């Protein structure tokens, strides 16, 4: 984990080299009305995870280009609800933004009976920044080399198997639950975690498999502690062309893909929203960002206006409602 953190910091340092540009040059890119003072970007998850790392990469690049003070703060808790709520009640002046996964917007409404915010009306979408297919990984000590072998092992030993996640209702939980259901082993034990100890426990053989973003599992796959077996998207991925799709292995429809996006509190001025949309897109268009995404297993969406991003989030909510219901998750 220390090596992963060190490598990430090196990448971020390289991407933020633009900070060395003289202030007068950077000042030319500023909006007349924004940003003024400190802009806090809240990540509703813990430090070191893929959401936190990508948020810092993108935000630091925007800040360096504008010569402005953007600060990323991690506010984890309640599957992203705590940090998301803080942004929802913040002043709508661009001083507080949210960098989040899909979870608070399209999953939590169906997992929690009551949310401290309204995902449909309390936020203004700014930019859709990353598409995250997931990877099925297993404990290397099992000796399985393919996803088909893992399926056969689980079917033969359902009572001895378990899968980990980052908590009930998270994408890793839904992906794992749908997987064991679709292979005919619905009683496999689910073990929820609150942090990245899920990876260390899987690497020690305390669980059988996990389905997560490549950035989270890659260090353990490369060290030989875990074996990557399949991807959760409906298409093979450019950074893992030899990995089959889960759907092709189990011979059933299967797709669990999540995303990252930037939001502001509702009623934030449209000129600020549009300004930030263009700035984040400028960062996403950089070769260094694209290379980082390939290295970390992320995909990019086509450029989209804030209105298009907002429409996407609302439509994606229906897809995840189906996933939550299919996984048998009852509202808490």
Secondary structure, 3 states (H helix, E strand, C coil): CHHHHHHHHHHHHHHHHHHHCCHHHHHCCCCCCCCCCEEEEEECCCCCCHHHHHHHHHHHHHHHHHCCEEEEEECCCHHHHHHHHHHHCCCCCCCEEEEEECHHHHHHHHHCCCCCCCCCCCEEEEEEEEEEEEEEEEEHHHCCCCHHHHHHHHHHCHHHCEEEECCCCCHHHHHHHHHHHHCCCCCCEEEECCCCHHHHHHHCCCCCEEEEEHHHHHHHHHCCCEEEEEECCCCCECCECCCEEHHHHHCCCCCCEEEEEEEEECCCCHHHHHHHHHHHHHHHCCHHHHHHHHHHCCECCCCCCHHHHHHHHHHHHHHHHHHHHHCCCCCC
